[in-house]
Amino acid sequence: MNIDYFLKFFVPKDESFFPLFEENAKILIRAAELLKDLMETSTIEEREPIIWEIKAAELAGDEMIHKIFDQINKSFITPFDREDIQELASSLDDVLDYINGVGQRVLLYKPKSFIPEFKVMAEIIHSASLEIDIAVHSLRHAGREKEKIIQTCIKINTLENKADELYHIGISGLFENETNTNELIKKKGILETLEKVADKAEDVSDVIKTILIKMT
């Protein structure tokens, strides 16, 4: 056993990571709320301000990631493994990146209309972000909150399965009903990116489950 194993029992852990992750989760919720708003619009004039707000949230998330990585370099004893801190930070960043990716594709492609699956997918993503927030906040007291964290991870997995099913329904509907090839390609690209957001949210829950196993 190395000295770090013994030190973690005698040296106070740096608790500053928890508020950083909690703030990051709040930024994620904000981005997901904006994504829902975006999918309820009908014109590019309505969409553009929301898209740039999503971009601002993504940049705020990037700043939080920098703070977390800086804190890793400053900390002697971390609340959980450094590699897991990096993984959790990176996985949260991926969700924000892909939410922003949806917004940027909408801005670039300028589809004439949205398919119903866009709105439902955004609602699923928002629900997943709320569950991520619960899990991240519960990590402060992982021992006593273990069951709550497990249940949130299960819910995120269920939401990802719903998003996956919805993706296939949406793709099928596009090929059956969309007669404009350009519109089909645009909507397919947006739908694929929405589905990727749900995948990345599940990745966050996988990292949290790994952390939970090690902490408890």
N, C-alpha and C positions, 0 to 999 in steps of 0.2 A: 504494500500500500504506500502511496506517495504522501508527501507532507500535506498536500491540499486536502486530502481526505480527513486528516486530523484537524487541520485549521478550521474547517467549516463548522466544527462543533464548538470552537472557542472564540472565533472572531465574528463580530456582528456582520450579517450580510447587508449588502447595499440594497436598500428597499426603494431606491429612486427609480428603478426600472418600472415598477408597477404604475405610477401615475403617467409615465410616458406611454406605456402600452394602452392604458385606459383612455388617454387623450387620442391616441391613434384610432382606437375603436370608435370614438365619438365622431372623428373625421370621416370614418368609413360609413357610419350611419347617415351622416349629412350627404355624402356623395350618393348613397343609395336612395335617399329621399329625393334628391335632384333628378336621379335617373327615372324614378317614378313620375315626377313632374314632366320630364322630357317626353315620356311615352304617352302622355295625355294631350300633347300639342298636335296641332294640325297644319301649321304653317312654319316656314323657315324663319320668319320674323319672330315667332314665339320661341322657337328652338334656340336660336343663337345665344341669347343671354344666359339661358340655363346651361348650355354646353360650356360656356366660359366659366360659369360658376363651378361646374364639375372639374374643369381644368384647375381652377384655384384650389379646390379641395385636394386634388391629386398632388399639387405642389406643396400644400401644407403637410400632406402625408409624407412626402419626400423629406421635408424638413425634420419631421419627427423621427424618421429612420436615421438621419444623420446624427440626431441627438442621442438616439439609442446606441449607435455604434461608437460615438464619442464616449458615452458613459461606460461601455464595455472596456475601453482602453484605460479609463480612470479607476475602475473598480478592482479591488483586491479579491473580495469574496462576493460572488453574485448569487442571487436567490435561487437560480437553477443554472444548469450548464451553459457556458458561453455559446457553445454551438447551437443549443436550443433557443437561446435568446436571439441569435442571428437568424435562425430558421423562422421563428415566429415573426420577427420584424420583416423579413423578406416576404413571407407568405401574405401578411397583411398588405404590404406594398403591392404585391401582385394583384390582389383584388381591386385596389384603387386604380392601378394601371389599366386594368381591363375595363373597369367602369368608364374611365376616361377614354379608352379605346372605342367604346360604344358611341360616346358623344362625338368623338372626332370622325368616326365613320358616317354618322348622321350628317355632320357638317359637310364632309367631303362628298358623299354620295348624293345628298339632297333627294331622297326618295319622295315620290309624289304623295305617298300615303304610308301609314303604318298598318301592319297586320295585327289582329287581336292578340296573338301570342307575345308580341313585344311588351304589351302592358302587363300581362300576367307574369311573364318572366321577370320583369322589373319588380313586381310585388314579391315574388319568391326571393329575389336577391335582397330586397329590403328586409324581409323576415329573417333571412340568414344573417344579415348584418346585426340585427337585434340579438340573435342568439350568440353570435361571436362576442358582442359587448358583454353579455351576461357571463360567458365563460372567462373572458379576459379579466373582468372584475373579480371573479371568484378565485382566480389564481393566488390572490393575496393570502387566502386562507384555504389552500388546496385540501388540507387534511379534512376539515369539517365540511367543506363544500364539494367534496369529491363526487357525491351522487348528483348534485346539481350540474356539475361540469359534464359528467357522463351523459346526462339527459340532454343537455344542450347540443352536445356532439352528435347524438343520435338524431335530434331534430334537424341539424344541418345536413346530415347524410340523407334524411328523408326528403328534405327540400331539394337537394341536388338530384335525387332520383326523379322528382316531379319535373324539375327543369329539363332533365334529359328526355323524359317522355314528351314534354311539351315541344322540345326542339324537333323531335321526329315528326310530331303532328304538324308543326309549322312548315317543315321542309316538304312534307307530303302535300300540304295544302298549296304551297307555292307552285309546285310542279303541276298540280291539277288545275289551278285557277288563274295563275298569273300568265297573261298572254304576251306581255312586253318583256323581252329577254333582258334588257338593261335593268328594268325594275326587279326582275327575278334575281339577278346577280347581286344587286344592291341589298335587297331585303335578306337574301341568304347570308351575305357577309355580316350584316348586323345581327341576325339571329345566331350565327355561329359565335360571335363575340359575346353575346349575352349568355350563351350556354357555357362559354369559357369562364365567365365571371363566377357562375355557380360552381364550376369545377374548382376554381381557386379558393372559393369560400370553404369547400370541403377540405382542401389542403390545409387551411388554417386549423380546422378541427382535428385533423390528423396530427399536426404538430402539437396541439394542446394535449391530446391524448398521450402522446409520447412524454411530454413534460409531466403530466399527472402521474404516470406510472413511476417515473423517477422520483417525484416529490413525495409520494405516499407509499 
